[in-house]
Amino acid sequence: MIRHAKRRYLAFQIESLESFEKEEIRDAIWNSLIQLFGEHGASQSGLFLVEYDKQRKQAILRCSLKALSMVHASVASVTKIEDKPVAFHVLRISGTLRALNKKLSA
């Protein structure tokens, strides 16, 4: 039997006058994670950008439970994407994607 590490999902809001592509969001968070915690820390995170809604400016990340605080700090520390000001605000954290979507729609 294959066992997966415990995961958590983070939903966050993107505040900016600019519009960004999914890859730019992903890269900004990865760069922040590496800058704050190094390559070893980033490799432990299991970070993955699950969803990105460009119109609503919301995104959902998946990460390992043990790296949740690192990922939360990395998301919050992003202030620029390609010299354009931006702020990310974590809205909710959940153990499953279904529960997270239910919390966001409530």
One Martini backbone bead per residue (centre of mass of N, CA, C, O) as a GRO file, in nm:
protein
  106
    1MET     BB    1   0.096   0.037   0.023
    2ILE     BB    2   0.040   0.370  -0.044
    3ARG     BB    3   0.166   0.649   0.129
    4HIS     BB    4   0.071   0.969   0.210
    5ALA     BB    5   0.133   1.260   0.294
    6LYS     BB    6   0.029   1.502   0.467
    7ARG     BB    7  -0.208   1.749   0.372
    8ARG     BB    8  -0.250   2.092   0.259
    9TYR     BB    9  -0.476   2.369   0.203
   10LEU     BB   10  -0.443   2.693   0.039
   11ALA     BB   11  -0.613   2.993   0.041
   12PHE     BB   12  -0.572   3.287  -0.177
   13GLN     BB   13  -0.534   3.630  -0.215
   14ILE     BB   14  -0.491   3.869  -0.484
   15GLU     BB   15  -0.329   4.188  -0.457
   16SER     BB   16  -0.379   4.378  -0.760
   17LEU     BB   17  -0.372   4.566  -1.057
   18GLU     BB   18  -0.264   4.322  -1.174
   19SER     BB   19  -0.208   4.052  -1.400
   20PHE     BB   20  -0.158   3.695  -1.372
   21GLU     BB   21   0.000   3.410  -1.413
   22LYS     BB   22   0.038   3.101  -1.291
   23GLU     BB   23   0.352   3.091  -1.315
   24GLU     BB   24   0.408   3.354  -1.156
   25ILE     BB   25   0.291   3.265  -0.890
   26ARG     BB   26   0.454   3.009  -0.847
   27ASP     BB   27   0.740   3.141  -0.865
   28ALA     BB   28   0.708   3.343  -0.630
   29ILE     BB   29   0.673   3.126  -0.409
   30TRP     BB   30   0.927   2.964  -0.457
   31ASN     BB   31   1.127   3.198  -0.415
   32SER     BB   32   1.041   3.258  -0.127
   33LEU     BB   33   1.099   2.979  -0.006
   34ILE     BB   34   1.402   2.975  -0.079
   35GLN     BB   35   1.483   3.240   0.063
   36LEU     BB   36   1.383   3.152   0.356
   37PHE     BB   37   1.463   2.802   0.346
   38GLY     BB   38   1.576   2.693   0.107
   39GLU     BB   39   1.612   2.410  -0.078
   40HIS     BB   40   1.549   2.206   0.141
   41GLY     BB   41   1.283   2.330   0.241
   42ALA     BB   42   1.140   2.328  -0.036
   43SER     BB   43   1.161   2.012  -0.078
   44GLN     BB   44   0.963   1.956   0.182
   45SER     BB   45   0.676   2.087   0.089
   46GLY     BB   46   0.507   1.993  -0.169
   47LEU     BB   47   0.452   2.211  -0.373
   48PHE     BB   48   0.123   2.311  -0.525
   49LEU     BB   49  -0.064   2.448  -0.785
   50VAL     BB   50  -0.396   2.383  -0.825
   51GLU     BB   51  -0.534   2.680  -0.837
   52TYR     BB   52  -0.644   2.954  -1.074
   53ASP     BB   53  -0.825   3.264  -1.053
   54LYS     BB   54  -0.803   3.542  -1.242
   55GLN     BB   55  -1.069   3.701  -1.181
   56ARG     BB   56  -1.070   3.655  -0.853
   57LYS     BB   57  -0.782   3.628  -0.735
   58GLN     BB   58  -0.738   3.308  -0.680
   59ALA     BB   59  -0.577   3.044  -0.480
   60ILE     BB   60  -0.439   2.701  -0.463
   61LEU     BB   61  -0.253   2.514  -0.230
   62ARG     BB   62  -0.020   2.247  -0.187
   63CYS     BB   63   0.100   2.078   0.114
   64SER     BB   64   0.270   1.984   0.368
   65LEU     BB   65   0.220   1.971   0.697
   66LYS     BB   66   0.521   2.033   0.793
   67ALA     BB   67   0.518   2.305   0.580
   68LEU     BB   68   0.292   2.511   0.643
   69SER     BB   69   0.442   2.751   0.780
   70MET     BB   70   0.636   2.806   0.545
   71VAL     BB   71   0.421   2.861   0.326
   72HIS     BB   72   0.272   3.086   0.468
   73ALA     BB   73   0.519   3.277   0.484
   74SER     BB   74   0.578   3.286   0.177
   75VAL     BB   75   0.312   3.404   0.084
   76ALA     BB   76   0.321   3.665   0.270
   77SER     BB   77   0.617   3.769   0.140
   78VAL     BB   78   0.491   3.856  -0.115
   79THR     BB   79   0.542   4.184  -0.310
   80LYS     BB   80   0.654   4.079  -0.598
   81ILE     BB   81   0.601   4.075  -0.965
   82GLU     BB   82   0.797   4.192  -1.178
   83ASP     BB   83   0.787   4.485  -1.026
   84LYS     BB   84   0.496   4.424  -0.910
   85PRO     BB   85   0.270   4.489  -0.692
   86VAL     BB   86   0.192   4.254  -0.416
   87ALA     BB   87  -0.064   4.058  -0.233
   88PHE     BB   88  -0.096   3.789  -0.001
   89HIS     BB   89  -0.397   3.625   0.135
   90VAL     BB   90  -0.493   3.411   0.364
   91LEU     BB   91  -0.808   3.249   0.401
   92ARG     BB   92  -0.757   2.924   0.399
   93ILE     BB   93  -0.741   2.602   0.575
   94SER     BB   94  -0.707   2.251   0.471
   95GLY     BB   95  -0.720   1.895   0.430
   96THR     BB   96  -0.926   1.945   0.191
   97LEU     BB   97  -1.058   2.047  -0.103
   98ARG     BB   98  -1.358   2.023  -0.040
   99ALA     BB   99  -1.357   2.184   0.228
  100LEU     BB  100  -1.238   2.442   0.116
  101ASN     BB  101  -1.463   2.505  -0.091
  102LYS     BB  102  -1.686   2.518   0.123
  103LYS     BB  103  -1.565   2.754   0.290
  104LEU     BB  104  -1.554   2.962   0.051
  105SER     BB  105  -1.875   2.950  -0.017
  106ALA     BB  106  -1.983   3.045   0.283
   0.00000   0.00000   0.00000
